[in-house]
Amino acid sequence: MTKSAGQEPESGTPFHDFDAYADLPRVGGLALSPDGARLVLSAATLDTERARFVQALWEIDPEGQRPARRLTRGDKAVSSPAFTPSGDLLFVSARPAPGDSDPQDAPALWAQPAAGGDPRRVAALAGGVNAPHVGTDGTVVLASDLLPSATDPDHDATLREARKKSKVTAILHETTQVRLWDHDLGPATTRLLAVALPGDSETDPVTPRDLTGHVGPALHDDGGWDLSPDGSTVAAAWMVPEEGGLQRLTLVAVDVATGERRTLLDDPAIEVTSPRFSPDGTRVAVVVGSRLDPEVAVDQWLAIVPLDGGPVRHIAKDWDRWPHTPAWTPDGTALVLSADDHGRSPLWRVDAASGEATRLTPDDGAYTDPHVSPDGRWVYAVRAAMDAPPAPVRVPLDAPGPFQPLPGPAEALGRPATLPGRLTEVTTTTEDGTEVRAWLSLPDGASAERPAPLLLWIHGGPLGSTNAWSWRWNQWLAVARGYAVLQPDPALSTGYGQDFIRRGWGQWGGTPYTDLMDITDEAVRRPDIDADRTAAMGGSYGGYMANWIAGHTDRFDAIVTHASLWTFEHSIRVSDYAYAFAQEFTPEMVDTYSPHHSADRIDTPVLVIHGDKDYRVPVGEGFRLWADLQAKDGRADGTSPHKFLYYPDENHWILTPNHATLWYQTVFAFLAQHVLGEEWKRPDLLG
């Protein structure tokens, strides 16, 4: 007999229609002009063919009075906004220059004059450009990928052309890491280059000056870098090799005039990321993390490093929260940053002398990309929440208080994210006395008379927290189809203190698993939840846990596992992150917590999803899981209760709009079959 969902969902929100959902603008990072008068952010919307998302720049009124105004158009993405001292807006894009008969695919540096007029291309390199930083003297430092033997950008272009004509795509690796997330590393590697902006009368692009030369993988994506306010010095997280194929991030200073490099912080016990210069250029704030160790849970804190080589001060080390990338206040006395906290990620003001942390935002938001106004009155940031997509806001800095929304692209386009349900929280106390909490999203109308089927959604990481809006795993699409969605923070989650991480350290399938089962038990006790109709879902580490759950309990009607680790020993050794996994686990831990050992105990239908371009959890894990499920449950007619959604050209995340729609359609069809008892219906996009 076919079972229906707990209630008929209301129609009319963007979450009831995949096309309407895809039309919602997706806000990115901010840039604030030196005088604080202009605020610019990036936002992605569908292109005219609805085949991909394209980023554009929008101007936001810092006072919140005027509507947002779109600054750039076209089918080429625009990113990395930055202001020059004169107020010109720099950005990065692969858009063609006017009259360009041979447009390049590589993104170039563009400048839009403050006085108005069309943007002009400032610097174009064969390896592209990214992340421009601007000093008060007008110096621009940017990053670009150049081939190892290239002596300058022009030589790099010549080498690339020769490689292209020879049809050579091979890469010779001489260092540890060969891939990252979804792309190969090499043969070109990142260098820093300086650009002198041309005058208004100059029209030809300038050739940047190489500051670092070939430094291999030193300028790693995980590290980050910053330019001093006066444009004289770069502070960069710098990857250095270690014995046994390991590597770690140190901190260096690079003189922009000479390219001379010196080390500021090099401690084998820590790694350094996210450097940010103080307003006077004499200090660098960094996020410091302890090295991975199987016996000691990793920790994270702030440090301030003098540029002149004085003693490093580790601040807020006793603050039991993990800081994200900081921004300095204009007077240099404090840092403003976000840090996960009990299912939120509020803004904090951390005193640069004492390390005392003061929470600035009392709401349920998760804040990113903070920028402090030059007068020190406001923090501009992007705010998201479990029930609100990312949007620009400002927060008073002088006293904690509510955020003030700033009209953004969603308002300008008339595309509000009206929700199909409501948000609440669930908490439980585990056997060891620890409180574990979760967000619960409920459909409108869920009640004791009409209880909703439950989906347990497990976050990735595992060092992270479910505290913000997600476009890739958006629970409101499930809520619009009548499901309640439970999103817990089990052991290893951030925002609950170091002891909470320590509870699950080294035992991926241990305490995190029992926490998930305990919070699920608590959720299904609610009268508005149908305990007899449940499923578990997760991606990355959440996919690992979905596999672990499948082999350790039959309480769920269905399992969805995306980009998941299956044969633990194999997956971590071939991952792009293998050098780090080698430090985190002992062979005994890996063997104990490998989900594949429990393959014969899986009785729950499983939907496996994997992308071929996933290098964090290589696709072989999906193939092996699928093969093991078929070996156990394959029938004589070639069918099984399981399914495998395979994307040949997607990565750890499913990013293409139509592929994302297909992801949701397949997941909801699989859940409808096994949770709701409906007949299996193959999504139309699958043919």
N, C-alpha and C positions, 0 to 999 in steps of 0.2 A: 504494500500500500504506500502510495506517495505521501511523504510528510511535507507540510508547508513550513515556511519560515515563521518566526514568532508573531509577526504582524506584517501587514501589507505596508511597505515603506511609502512615505509621501513622495510625490514627484515634484519637480520644479527646481531642484538645486543642481549645481554643476556636477555633483557626485552621482547623480542618477544617469548621467550620459557621459560616455568616455570622451566624445568630441568636445563637449562643454568643459570637461575637466582639463583637457589638453589646452584649451584656450585661456586658462588662467595664467596671468603673467608671473614669471618666476624671478624674483628680485635677487640680485647678487651684492657685490661689494660697493663701498662708498668712497668718495674722495671729497675733501673739504678744501676750499681755496685758502691761501695764506691769510687773507684778511677776514675769513669766516663768512663772507657775503654770498658765496656760491656753494651749493652742495649737489654733487652728481652721483648717481648710482647706475649700475647696469641692471638690465632686466631682459629676460629671454621670452620671446613669443614665437609662435609657429610661423614658418615662412609661407609664402603664397601657395605652395603646393602641399602644405601641411605634412612635409616629409622630415623636417628637422626643426630644432629650436635655434633661433638666431638671437644673439645678444645685441642690444642697442643701449645707448646712453640716454639717460633722462635727467633733466635738471629738477631739483626739489627745492622748494622755498624753505630756507632754514627757519623762518618764522611760522611756517605752517599756514599761511594765509592764501597763497596762490596755488592753483592746481599744478600738478607735474607737467613738464613740457618735454616732449621727445626731441633729442638733439641730433641723433644720427639715424639714417635709414639705409636700406639696401639689404641684399641677401648674404652679405658677409658679416660675420660676427665682429663686434667691437668690444674691447675689454681693457682692463688695466688703466682706468682714468687717473690722471695726475695733473696738477696745476703747476705752471711756471710762476716765478715771482711777479711777472707782469700780468698774470691772470689768464694767459693762454691755456687751453685745455689740451693736454696730450692724451693720446690713446693708441691702442695697438689694433690693427686690422689688416686682413688680406684683401681689402677692397682695391679695385684697380684705380690707378691714378688717371686723371683726365687725359684723354688722348693716348692712353697706354695701349699699344697694339699687341703687346705680349705680356699680359698680366701674369703676375707671379702668385703661386699658391702660398708662399711663405708670408706670414704677417709682418707688416712694416710699422714704423713709428710715424704717427700723424699728429699734426697740431691744428687746432681750431682757434683762430684769433679771438681774443677777448672782445674786440671791437665788432665782431661779426664777420660774415663772409664764409667762403667755402674752406674746408680743411685742406691742408697741403701735406704731402708726404715729406717727412723730414729725413728719415734714414731707412734704407731698405737693404737687407742682407739676405744672402742665399739661404742661411740657416734660420731666418726669422729673427724676431726680437720679442722680448717679453719683459714685464715688470719694470717699467721706467721709474726711477727715483730722481727727484730734482732738488738741487741745493739752492740756497738763497742767492748764490752768485750766477745762477742760470745753468750750471753744470748739470747734465743729465747722465746718469749711469744706468745702463740696461744690461740684460743678459741675452746671450745668443749662443747657439750651438755651432761650433766650428770643428772641422776635421783635425785629427791630431797633428799632422805635419803642416797645417796652414800657418803661415807667418803673419797674415792679416786677413781681413774680410774679403778683399779682392782675390787673394791667393786661394782662399777657401772656395770661392765661386768657381775658379778655374779647376780646382781639384774635383769638385762635385760634378762639373760638366764632363770631365774625363771619366769619372766613375760611371756616370749615366750612359755615355757613349759606349763604354765597354760592357754595359749591362751587368755590372758587378753589384750584388746586394749583400755579399758575405760580410761578416763582422768578425774581426780578430779580437778576442777578449784577453786582457792581461791582468784584470783585477776581478774581485770577487763577484759583484752583482752584475747580472747580464740582462735582467728585465725589471720593469717596475709597473705594477698594476696592469696596464694593457698595451705597453709598448716596449720595444727593444731599446736597450741602452747602447749607444754607439751606432756607427763609428764616431759620430760627432759627439762632443761633450760640451757642457756649459762653460762659457767664459764671461767675464764682466768687461764691458766696453764703455768708454766715455764719449759723449757727443757734445759738441759745441753747437748750440742752436743757431741756425743761419739767421741773418737779418731779414727784415721784411721784403727787401728788394731781391733777395736770393731765392731762386725757384728750384734749383737742382738739389736732390738729396745729398746730404753730407756723408762722409765715410767715418764711422766711429773708430776710436783709437783703442786698441786692445790693452787692457790693464793687467790681466793675469797670465796671458799666454795659455798654452795647453797644460792643464792641471788635472787631467784625468777626471775621475768622478768626485773631486773635492767639493764642488758646488752642487750638492745633492738636493733633490726636491724636498726632502724631509727637513732640511735645515733652515733656509731663509737667510736674508741679508738686508742691510739697511744702509742708507747714506747719511752722513752727518749733516746737520742743518746748513753748514757753510759750504757743503759740497767738496770738502777736502779729503774725506776718509770714508772708506767702506768698512763696516763691521759685518763679517760673514761667518755663519756656521760652516765649518770646514771638515769634510770627511777625511779621516786618515786610516790607513790600513793597519791591521794587527796580525800577529801570528795566528796561523790556523785558519786563514780565510775570513777572519772577523774584521769589523771596521766600526769606527765610532766618530761622533761629531765633536770637534773642538771649536774654539772661537779665535778668529784672526782679524787683524786690521790691515787694510790695503790702502796705501797712499795713492790718491787719484792722480797726482802730478807725475809720480815716478813709477808707480806699480810696485813699489817696495812693500813686502809683506812681513808682518811680525805676529807672533802668537800672543794672544791675550789670556787665554784660559785653556789649559790642557791638563786634564786630570783623568787618569785611566778609570777612576771609579764613577765618573759621571759622563753624561752627554749634554750638549748645549744646542738649543734651538731658539728661533724667533728673536733675534737681536733687535733692540730698538734704542736709538740714540736719545739721550736727554736733550732738552732744548738748548743747553749751552754747549753741547757736543763733547763734554768731558767724561761722560759715563755711558755705559751701555747696559741696559736691562736685558736679561735673558731668562728663558725658561730652562731650568736644569732638571734633568731626570737621572735617577740612579740607574746603573747598568742592570740588565736582565740577569737574574740569578735564580736557579730552580728552588733554592731554599729560602730566599728573602724576597718578599713582595716588592715590586718596583714602586718608587715614590717620585714625586715631582714637586718643585718649589721654584722660587724666584732668586736670582742673584743680580747684583750690580757690580759691574766690572769697570774700573777706572781705565780710561784710554791711555793714561800716562804710565801704566804698568804697576800701579799701587796694589794693595791687598784687595782681594775679592771679598765682597760682603754677601753672605747668604742670608736673605731676608724672608720673613714669613715662613720659615722652615717648620715652625711649630703650628702653623695654621693648617688644620686638617682638611684642606681642600687642594685640588690640583688647579693651578692657574693656567689660563689660556693666554694667547699673545697679548702683551700689555701695550698701553698707550700712555705717554707721560702727560701730566698736567703742565700748562705753560710755565709755571714757576719752578718746575723740577722737583717739587717736594713730595709728589705722590704718583702712583701708577693707577690707571683705570683698566680693568680687565673683567672678563667673565670667568666663572668657575662653577662647575656642576654642584648642585646642592638640593638633595631630596627631590629629584625629579624636575628640577628647574635649572636654569643656568643664568642667574642674575648678574648684574654688574656690581663690581666692588671697587672701592677706593682703598688702595694699600699704601700706607705711609712709607716713603722711601727710607726713612731713618729707623723707625721702630718696627716696621713690618706689620703694624696693626691693620686689620682688614675691617672695613665698614661696608655693609651692604647698602647699595644705592637704590635698588629696585625691589619693592616688596611684593610684586605680582608673580604670576606663574610663568613669566616669559623666559625665553632663552635668547640671550643677546650675543651678537657677533660684530666684529669690525668696528670697535669704538673709535671715535675721533673727538677730541676735546676742542671746544671753540677757543680762539685766541684770547678771549677775555676771561676764560676759565669758568664761565657760567653754565655751559651746557655740554653734555656728552651726546653726540649724534651716533646712532648705531642702527643696525638692522635687528628688529625684534621678531621672533617667531614664538609659537607656543604649540601645545598639542592640539589646540582648537583655533589656531590662527596662522595663516601662511606668513612668510617673511615680509616685513614692511618697514619703511623708514620711520624712525621715531627720534625724539630728543628727550633727555633725562636731565633734571637739574643736578648740578654737581655740588652746590653749596650745602644742600640738605637732602637726605633721602626723601623720595616722593614718587608719585605716580608718573609714568611715562606720558608724553604728549605725542599722539600720532601726527605724522606729517603726510599730507596728501601725496600719494604715489601713483605708479602706473595703473594699479587696479582701479582706483577711483577715476583716473583720466579715461580709461578704456571702458568704464562701466561694467566691470567684471568682478563683482564681489564674490567671495567664497562663502556663500550661505550654507550652513551646515545642516545635515539631515538628522541630527541627534544631539545628545548632550554628553558632557564629560564629567566624570567623578573619579574618586580614588578608592582603592581597596588596600587594606593593610592586614598583616597577620604576624603572629609571633611564632618563630620556629622553635625546634626542640632545644637549641642552644641558647634561647632567650633573645635572639636578634629579631628586631622588627624588619620585615620586608614589605615593601609597598609596590603598587602598580597603578597605572592609569587604566580606567575602564571607560570605553566609549560605547554608549547605549543608543539604540534606535529610538526615535520618538514613538511613544506608545508601548514600549516594553514594560511589562507589569507581571504581577503574579498570575493574572488571567491569561496573559499572552507573553510568556517568557521567551527570551531570544536565545537562539543557539550561540555558543561561545567559541571564539577563535583565540587561541593563545598565540601571541606574536612575540618572538624572542629576538632581542636585539643582537647585533653583531659586536665585534670588538675582540674579545669580550670586555676590554677596558673602556667602558663608555656608559652612557645613560640614555634612556628613552625620555627626552625632555623637550623635544622640538618637533616642528612640522617636518614631514618627509614627503617629497614628491614621488619617490620610488616605491615606498611602501606606505601608502596613504590609507589609514584605517577607515576614513570616512567613506571611501568607495565601498567597503564591506558593510559599514553601518547602513548605507543607503539601500543595501540589499537584504536588510533585516537581521544582520549579525551583530552581536556584541563583541567587542575586541578588547582583550586583556593584554596590556603591555607592561610587564614587570621589570624591575631592576634587581636581579638576583645577585648573589655573591660574585665578586669581581667587578661589579658596576661602580662607577665613580660618583662622587657626590655624597657619600655616606661615611667618609673617613677611611683611614688606612686599615683599621681593623676589619672593615667590611671587605676590602680587597684581599686581606690576608686570609680570610676564612676560606676563599676558594683558590688560593694561589697553588699552582702545581697540580690541581685536580679538576680539570675542565669538566669532567662528568660526575663530580662528587657533589659538594655542597651547592653549586649552582643548580644542579638538577633537583635536589631535594627542596631548595627554595622555590623553584618553579612549580613543583607539585603542591607544595604547601599553599602558595598563593592561589593556585587554581582551585584547590579544595575550598579556600575561603570564598572565592568568587562564585562557585556553583552552589554555595549555601544561600545565596541571595534568591529571593522569590522571583525576581525578574530575569533570572538566568535558567535556561533549560539544561540541567546537568546530564541529560541523556543524549544531547547532540553537541558534540565538541570536536575540535580539530586543533592541531598544533602546527605552527609554521615558523620558519626562520631562514635567514640568509647569512652566509659567511660563518662566523662562530654560531649564529643562530641556526644555520643549517646543520652545522656539526651537532648542536644540541637536539635539533629535530631528529637527526639520525640516532642519537643516543636514546632519546625518548622512544623512538620506534622499536628499539631492541630491548627496552627495559620496562615497558608497560603497554597494555592493550586498552587503556582507558579511553583513548581518542578514536574517533570514527575515521579520521584521515590525517595524513601527514604531508605537508608541503616543505620540501627541502631545496633551497636555492644556493648555488655556489658553495657547496658544503664539503667539508673534510670527511672522508670515509675511512681510508686506510691511513691512520695518523702518521705513521713512520714515513710513508712514501710522500704524503702531501706536504709535510713540512720540510722535507729534504729537497724537493724540486720547486718549492715556492720561490717567488722573487725575494722573499724575506727570509730565506733559509739561514742566512748568517745570524739573524736575530733569534730564530727558533732554536738554533743550536745552543744558545746561551740560556734559554728559558726552561728547557725540559731535559730531564735525564732519560736514558733509554727505558728505564723502568716505568716512569710516568707515561711515556708515549705508548708503551705496550698496554699498560693498565687501562688507559682511557681511550683506546682506539675503538670506534663504533663498529668496525667491521667484524670484530670478534662475536658480536651478537646477531649476526645476519640471520642465523637459523631461527631466532626467536621473534622475528618480525612477522606479525600477523595483521598489521594495519595497512590498508592501501596507501601507497606512497607516490606522490608526484615529484619527480626529480627534474630540476631545472638547472641548466648550466650553459655558459657561453664559451666558445672556443678561444676567445681572446682574453680569458681570465688567467692572469699570471700570478695572482695572489693565491688562489686555490685552483691549480691547473685542472683543465677539463678532464684529464685522466681520472680524477676522483669521481666525476659524474659517470663516466663510462664504466668504471669498476663497480660503483654502486648499482648501476642499472644491470650490469651483467650478473652480479650476485643476486639481485632480486629476481631476475629471470630464471637463474639456475634453481632457485628455491621454489618459485611459484608459477613458472611458465607452464601453460597447459598444452595438451596435444594439438589443439587447433591454432597454436601460436600466440594466443592472448594471455593476459595476466591481469590481476587487479591493479597493477601499477602502470604509470605512464612516465614518459621522458620527453620534456620540452627542451629541445636543443637549438641553440642559436649559433650558427657558424661564424657570424661576424659581430657578435656582441661580447662584452667583457664581464667583469665582476658585477657590473650594473647593466641593466637593460635601458639604454638611453634613447634609442630612436623612437619617435612618437608612436608609429604603428606597431612596433615591437613591444612597447610598453602596454599599449592597449591589448594586444594579443596575450601578454603575460596575465593581465587581470582577467581577461575573458576565459583563459584556460584554467586559471586557479579557481575562479568562481564556478565554472562548469564542473570541475572535479569535486569541489566542496558540495555543490548541489546534488551530485550523484551520491556521495557517501555520507554526508551529514544530513541532508534534507530528504534523501531517498528518491530523488528525481531521476529520470532516465538520462543517461549520458548524452550530451549534445556537443558534437565537435564544433569549435568556433569556426565561423565562416572564413576568417582570414587564413585558416589552415587548409582551406580548399575542400 
